[in-house]
Amino acid sequence: MNRITNLRLAQLFLRWSLGLTFLSACADRFGLWGPPGSKYAGWGDWAHFLVYAETLNWFLPTWMQPPVAWLATLAELSFGFALILGVWLREAAYGSAVLLGLFALAMTFSLGIKAPLNYSVFVDAGAAWLLGSMVSNVSHPEKGAE
């Protein structure tokens, strides 16, 4: 397997891994992994997710909590589908990196450093950032590293 093929496969795997991670988290908050307390559910419904989001975003006014939770969910759905479908890859990758970086910071300041480390949020943010920089190089290998 040549270098370009290897990079394209790595990019595809990374896109799908990040995209499915976002979509899985959204599925959980809408109860698609089961009800609260079930084996596969982290939240199990929107109400439990909102409590978690409020814990992470304690610094925001109460009236902003639901809109921020919805905004994060819409961003995760958008980035998840874009990454899987391969549309607007650079924007989706860099947007994912920013979103995951914000999640990591919120988790760190709200729950401590162990939470984002346990859930690999920093790794995911770094992977999304790497994907954003890979997109142009893999799409246009003649340019090489810039």
MODELLER restraints for C-alpha pairs under 7 A, 6 or more apart:
rsr = mdl.restraints
at = mdl.atoms
rsr.add(forms.Gaussian(group=physical.xy_distance, feature=features.Distance(at['CA:4:A'], at['CA:138:A']), mean=6.77, stdev=0.5))
rsr.add(forms.Gaussian(group=physical.xy_distance, feature=features.Distance(at['CA:7:A'], at['CA:138:A']), mean=6.63, stdev=0.5))
rsr.add(forms.Gaussian(group=physical.xy_distance, feature=features.Distance(at['CA:8:A'], at['CA:138:A']), mean=6.42, stdev=0.5))
rsr.add(forms.Gaussian(group=physical.xy_distance, feature=features.Distance(at['CA:11:A'], at['CA:131:A']), mean=6.63, stdev=0.5))
rsr.add(forms.Gaussian(group=physical.xy_distance, feature=features.Distance(at['CA:15:A'], at['CA:83:A']), mean=5.11, stdev=0.5))
rsr.add(forms.Gaussian(group=physical.xy_distance, feature=features.Distance(at['CA:15:A'], at['CA:84:A']), mean=5.97, stdev=0.5))
rsr.add(forms.Gaussian(group=physical.xy_distance, feature=features.Distance(at['CA:16:A'], at['CA:83:A']), mean=6.52, stdev=0.5))
rsr.add(forms.Gaussian(group=physical.xy_distance, feature=features.Distance(at['CA:16:A'], at['CA:84:A']), mean=5.15, stdev=0.5))
rsr.add(forms.Gaussian(group=physical.xy_distance, feature=features.Distance(at['CA:18:A'], at['CA:80:A']), mean=6.95, stdev=0.5))
rsr.add(forms.Gaussian(group=physical.xy_distance, feature=features.Distance(at['CA:19:A'], at['CA:79:A']), mean=6.73, stdev=0.5))
rsr.add(forms.Gaussian(group=physical.xy_distance, feature=features.Distance(at['CA:19:A'], at['CA:80:A']), mean=3.78, stdev=0.5))
rsr.add(forms.Gaussian(group=physical.xy_distance, feature=features.Distance(at['CA:19:A'], at['CA:81:A']), mean=6.35, stdev=0.5))
rsr.add(forms.Gaussian(group=physical.xy_distance, feature=features.Distance(at['CA:19:A'], at['CA:83:A']), mean=5.33, stdev=0.5))
rsr.add(forms.Gaussian(group=physical.xy_distance, feature=features.Distance(at['CA:19:A'], at['CA:84:A']), mean=5.54, stdev=0.5))
rsr.add(forms.Gaussian(group=physical.xy_distance, feature=features.Distance(at['CA:20:A'], at['CA:80:A']), mean=6.35, stdev=0.5))
rsr.add(forms.Gaussian(group=physical.xy_distance, feature=features.Distance(at['CA:22:A'], at['CA:76:A']), mean=5.28, stdev=0.5))
rsr.add(forms.Gaussian(group=physical.xy_distance, feature=features.Distance(at['CA:22:A'], at['CA:77:A']), mean=6.57, stdev=0.5))
rsr.add(forms.Gaussian(group=physical.xy_distance, feature=features.Distance(at['CA:22:A'], at['CA:80:A']), mean=5.29, stdev=0.5))
rsr.add(forms.Gaussian(group=physical.xy_distance, feature=features.Distance(at['CA:23:A'], at['CA:76:A']), mean=6.92, stdev=0.5))
rsr.add(forms.Gaussian(group=physical.xy_distance, feature=features.Distance(at['CA:23:A'], at['CA:77:A']), mean=6.00, stdev=0.5))
rsr.add(forms.Gaussian(group=physical.xy_distance, feature=features.Distance(at['CA:23:A'], at['CA:80:A']), mean=5.72, stdev=0.5))
rsr.add(forms.Gaussian(group=physical.xy_distance, feature=features.Distance(at['CA:26:A'], at['CA:73:A']), mean=6.45, stdev=0.5))
rsr.add(forms.Gaussian(group=physical.xy_distance, feature=features.Distance(at['CA:26:A'], at['CA:77:A']), mean=6.99, stdev=0.5))
rsr.add(forms.Gaussian(group=physical.xy_distance, feature=features.Distance(at['CA:27:A'], at['CA:33:A']), mean=6.54, stdev=0.5))
rsr.add(forms.Gaussian(group=physical.xy_distance, feature=features.Distance(at['CA:28:A'], at['CA:41:A']), mean=5.93, stdev=0.5))
rsr.add(forms.Gaussian(group=physical.xy_distance, feature=features.Distance(at['CA:28:A'], at['CA:42:A']), mean=6.61, stdev=0.5))
rsr.add(forms.Gaussian(group=physical.xy_distance, feature=features.Distance(at['CA:28:A'], at['CA:43:A']), mean=6.20, stdev=0.5))
rsr.add(forms.Gaussian(group=physical.xy_distance, feature=features.Distance(at['CA:28:A'], at['CA:44:A']), mean=5.42, stdev=0.5))
rsr.add(forms.Gaussian(group=physical.xy_distance, feature=features.Distance(at['CA:28:A'], at['CA:45:A']), mean=6.82, stdev=0.5))
rsr.add(forms.Gaussian(group=physical.xy_distance, feature=features.Distance(at['CA:29:A'], at['CA:43:A']), mean=5.75, stdev=0.5))
rsr.add(forms.Gaussian(group=physical.xy_distance, feature=features.Distance(at['CA:29:A'], at['CA:44:A']), mean=5.51, stdev=0.5))
rsr.add(forms.Gaussian(group=physical.xy_distance, feature=features.Distance(at['CA:29:A'], at['CA:45:A']), mean=4.66, stdev=0.5))
rsr.add(forms.Gaussian(group=physical.xy_distance, feature=features.Distance(at['CA:29:A'], at['CA:46:A']), mean=4.99, stdev=0.5))
rsr.add(forms.Gaussian(group=physical.xy_distance, feature=features.Distance(at['CA:29:A'], at['CA:49:A']), mean=5.71, stdev=0.5))
rsr.add(forms.Gaussian(group=physical.xy_distance, feature=features.Distance(at['CA:30:A'], at['CA:44:A']), mean=6.61, stdev=0.5))
rsr.add(forms.Gaussian(group=physical.xy_distance, feature=features.Distance(at['CA:30:A'], at['CA:45:A']), mean=4.97, stdev=0.5))
rsr.add(forms.Gaussian(group=physical.xy_distance, feature=features.Distance(at['CA:30:A'], at['CA:46:A']), mean=5.77, stdev=0.5))
rsr.add(forms.Gaussian(group=physical.xy_distance, feature=features.Distance(at['CA:31:A'], at['CA:44:A']), mean=4.43, stdev=0.5))
rsr.add(forms.Gaussian(group=physical.xy_distance, feature=features.Distance(at['CA:31:A'], at['CA:45:A']), mean=4.73, stdev=0.5))
rsr.add(forms.Gaussian(group=physical.xy_distance, feature=features.Distance(at['CA:33:A'], at['CA:40:A']), mean=5.62, stdev=0.5))
rsr.add(forms.Gaussian(group=physical.xy_distance, feature=features.Distance(at['CA:33:A'], at['CA:41:A']), mean=5.16, stdev=0.5))
rsr.add(forms.Gaussian(group=physical.xy_distance, feature=features.Distance(at['CA:33:A'], at['CA:44:A']), mean=6.67, stdev=0.5))
rsr.add(forms.Gaussian(group=physical.xy_distance, feature=features.Distance(at['CA:34:A'], at['CA:40:A']), mean=6.46, stdev=0.5))
rsr.add(forms.Gaussian(group=physical.xy_distance, feature=features.Distance(at['CA:34:A'], at['CA:41:A']), mean=5.46, stdev=0.5))
rsr.add(forms.Gaussian(group=physical.xy_distance, feature=features.Distance(at['CA:34:A'], at['CA:44:A']), mean=5.67, stdev=0.5))
rsr.add(forms.Gaussian(group=physical.xy_distance, feature=features.Distance(at['CA:35:A'], at['CA:41:A']), mean=6.50, stdev=0.5))
rsr.add(forms.Gaussian(group=physical.xy_distance, feature=features.Distance(at['CA:35:A'], at['CA:44:A']), mean=4.39, stdev=0.5))
rsr.add(forms.Gaussian(group=physical.xy_distance, feature=features.Distance(at['CA:35:A'], at['CA:45:A']), mean=6.60, stdev=0.5))
rsr.add(forms.Gaussian(group=physical.xy_distance, feature=features.Distance(at['CA:36:A'], at['CA:43:A']), mean=5.51, stdev=0.5))
rsr.add(forms.Gaussian(group=physical.xy_distance, feature=features.Distance(at['CA:36:A'], at['CA:44:A']), mean=4.03, stdev=0.5))
rsr.add(forms.Gaussian(group=physical.xy_distance, feature=features.Distance(at['CA:36:A'], at['CA:45:A']), mean=6.47, stdev=0.5))
rsr.add(forms.Gaussian(group=physical.xy_distance, feature=features.Distance(at['CA:43:A'], at['CA:49:A']), mean=5.40, stdev=0.5))
rsr.add(forms.Gaussian(group=physical.xy_distance, feature=features.Distance(at['CA:50:A'], at['CA:66:A']), mean=6.97, stdev=0.5))
rsr.add(forms.Gaussian(group=physical.xy_distance, feature=features.Distance(at['CA:50:A'], at['CA:69:A']), mean=6.67, stdev=0.5))
rsr.add(forms.Gaussian(group=physical.xy_distance, feature=features.Distance(at['CA:53:A'], at['CA:69:A']), mean=6.26, stdev=0.5))
rsr.add(forms.Gaussian(group=physical.xy_distance, feature=features.Distance(at['CA:54:A'], at['CA:65:A']), mean=6.02, stdev=0.5))
rsr.add(forms.Gaussian(group=physical.xy_distance, feature=features.Distance(at['CA:55:A'], at['CA:110:A']), mean=6.75, stdev=0.5))
rsr.add(forms.Gaussian(group=physical.xy_distance, feature=features.Distance(at['CA:56:A'], at['CA:106:A']), mean=5.45, stdev=0.5))
rsr.add(forms.Gaussian(group=physical.xy_distance, feature=features.Distance(at['CA:56:A'], at['CA:107:A']), mean=5.85, stdev=0.5))
rsr.add(forms.Gaussian(group=physical.xy_distance, feature=features.Distance(at['CA:56:A'], at['CA:110:A']), mean=5.33, stdev=0.5))
rsr.add(forms.Gaussian(group=physical.xy_distance, feature=features.Distance(at['CA:57:A'], at['CA:106:A']), mean=6.69, stdev=0.5))
rsr.add(forms.Gaussian(group=physical.xy_distance, feature=features.Distance(at['CA:79:A'], at['CA:92:A']), mean=5.17, stdev=0.5))
rsr.add(forms.Gaussian(group=physical.xy_distance, feature=features.Distance(at['CA:79:A'], at['CA:96:A']), mean=6.41, stdev=0.5))
rsr.add(forms.Gaussian(group=physical.xy_distance, feature=features.Distance(at['CA:82:A'], at['CA:88:A']), mean=6.48, stdev=0.5))
rsr.add(forms.Gaussian(group=physical.xy_distance, feature=features.Distance(at['CA:82:A'], at['CA:89:A']), mean=6.75, stdev=0.5))
rsr.add(forms.Gaussian(group=physical.xy_distance, feature=features.Distance(at['CA:82:A'], at['CA:92:A']), mean=6.28, stdev=0.5))
rsr.add(forms.Gaussian(group=physical.xy_distance, feature=features.Distance(at['CA:83:A'], at['CA:89:A']), mean=6.14, stdev=0.5))
rsr.add(forms.Gaussian(group=physical.xy_distance, feature=features.Distance(at['CA:83:A'], at['CA:92:A']), mean=6.37, stdev=0.5))
rsr.add(forms.Gaussian(group=physical.xy_distance, feature=features.Distance(at['CA:89:A'], at['CA:135:A']), mean=6.92, stdev=0.5))
rsr.add(forms.Gaussian(group=physical.xy_distance, feature=features.Distance(at['CA:90:A'], at['CA:132:A']), mean=4.83, stdev=0.5))
rsr.add(forms.Gaussian(group=physical.xy_distance, feature=features.Distance(at['CA:90:A'], at['CA:135:A']), mean=6.18, stdev=0.5))
rsr.add(forms.Gaussian(group=physical.xy_distance, feature=features.Distance(at['CA:93:A'], at['CA:128:A']), mean=5.06, stdev=0.5))
rsr.add(forms.Gaussian(group=physical.xy_distance, feature=features.Distance(at['CA:93:A'], at['CA:129:A']), mean=6.33, stdev=0.5))
rsr.add(forms.Gaussian(group=physical.xy_distance, feature=features.Distance(at['CA:93:A'], at['CA:131:A']), mean=5.99, stdev=0.5))
rsr.add(forms.Gaussian(group=physical.xy_distance, feature=features.Distance(at['CA:93:A'], at['CA:132:A']), mean=4.83, stdev=0.5))
rsr.add(forms.Gaussian(group=physical.xy_distance, feature=features.Distance(at['CA:94:A'], at['CA:128:A']), mean=6.37, stdev=0.5))
rsr.add(forms.Gaussian(group=physical.xy_distance, feature=features.Distance(at['CA:94:A'], at['CA:129:A']), mean=5.64, stdev=0.5))
rsr.add(forms.Gaussian(group=physical.xy_distance, feature=features.Distance(at['CA:94:A'], at['CA:132:A']), mean=5.46, stdev=0.5))
rsr.add(forms.Gaussian(group=physical.xy_distance, feature=features.Distance(at['CA:96:A'], at['CA:125:A']), mean=6.96, stdev=0.5))
rsr.add(forms.Gaussian(group=physical.xy_distance, feature=features.Distance(at['CA:96:A'], at['CA:128:A']), mean=5.99, stdev=0.5))
rsr.add(forms.Gaussian(group=physical.xy_distance, feature=features.Distance(at['CA:97:A'], at['CA:125:A']), mean=4.41, stdev=0.5))
rsr.add(forms.Gaussian(group=physical.xy_distance, feature=features.Distance(at['CA:97:A'], at['CA:126:A']), mean=6.67, stdev=0.5))
rsr.add(forms.Gaussian(group=physical.xy_distance, feature=features.Distance(at['CA:97:A'], at['CA:128:A']), mean=4.90, stdev=0.5))
rsr.add(forms.Gaussian(group=physical.xy_distance, feature=features.Distance(at['CA:97:A'], at['CA:129:A']), mean=5.26, stdev=0.5))
rsr.add(forms.Gaussian(group=physical.xy_distance, feature=features.Distance(at['CA:100:A'], at['CA:121:A']), mean=6.28, stdev=0.5))
rsr.add(forms.Gaussian(group=physical.xy_distance, feature=features.Distance(at['CA:100:A'], at['CA:124:A']), mean=6.89, stdev=0.5))
rsr.add(forms.Gaussian(group=physical.xy_distance, feature=features.Distance(at['CA:100:A'], at['CA:125:A']), mean=5.02, stdev=0.5))
rsr.add(forms.Gaussian(group=physical.xy_distance, feature=features.Distance(at['CA:101:A'], at['CA:122:A']), mean=6.70, stdev=0.5))
rsr.add(forms.Gaussian(group=physical.xy_distance, feature=features.Distance(at['CA:101:A'], at['CA:125:A']), mean=5.60, stdev=0.5))
rsr.add(forms.Gaussian(group=physical.xy_distance, feature=features.Distance(at['CA:104:A'], at['CA:116:A']), mean=5.47, stdev=0.5))
rsr.add(forms.Gaussian(group=physical.xy_distance, feature=features.Distance(at['CA:104:A'], at['CA:121:A']), mean=5.66, stdev=0.5))
rsr.add(forms.Gaussian(group=physical.xy_distance, feature=features.Distance(at['CA:104:A'], at['CA:122:A']), mean=6.15, stdev=0.5))
rsr.add(forms.Gaussian(group=physical.xy_distance, feature=features.Distance(at['CA:107:A'], at['CA:115:A']), mean=6.46, stdev=0.5))
rsr.add(forms.Gaussian(group=physical.xy_distance, feature=features.Distance(at['CA:107:A'], at['CA:116:A']), mean=5.99, stdev=0.5))
rsr.add(forms.Gaussian(group=physical.xy_distance, feature=features.Distance(at['CA:108:A'], at['CA:115:A']), mean=6.93, stdev=0.5))
rsr.add(forms.Gaussian(group=physical.xy_distance, feature=features.Distance(at['CA:108:A'], at['CA:116:A']), mean=6.48, stdev=0.5))
rsr.add(forms.Gaussian(group=physical.xy_distance, feature=features.Distance(at['CA:116:A'], at['CA:122:A']), mean=6.65, stdev=0.5))
rsr.add(forms.Gaussian(group=physical.xy_distance, feature=features.Distance(at['CA:137:A'], at['CA:143:A']), mean=6.73, stdev=0.5))
rsr.add(forms.Gaussian(group=physical.xy_distance, feature=features.Distance(at['CA:137:A'], at['CA:144:A']), mean=6.12, stdev=0.5))
rsr.add(forms.Gaussian(group=physical.xy_distance, feature=features.Distance(at['CA:137:A'], at['CA:145:A']), mean=6.60, stdev=0.5))
